[in-house]
Amino acid sequence: MPTPVQAGNSAAAFVSAVKAQNKKAVIWLSAQALHLPMFPQICAMTKDSADAFVWMDLCRARLR
C-alpha cells in the first residue's frame, strides 16, 4: 500500500500525463476506501488540475 504522499504524487503525475495529451483527467475513487489516509492526499494534490472526481460504491454481493 502506498503512503498518502506516494498516492498523491502518483495521482498528480497521472493528471499531468493525461493533460499533456490534451485529454480530460478523471479521478475515480472507491467510496468503500474513503477511510484510507491516501484519499484526502489524492484529492488535495489533484483538486486544481483534475477535470472531475467520481465516487462509486459497489455492493460486495454483486462482485461475487
Secondary structure, DSSP 8 states (H G I E B T S, - for coil): ---HHHHHHHHHHHHHHHHHTT---EEEEEGGGTTSTHHHHHHHHHTTT-SEEEEE---HHHH-
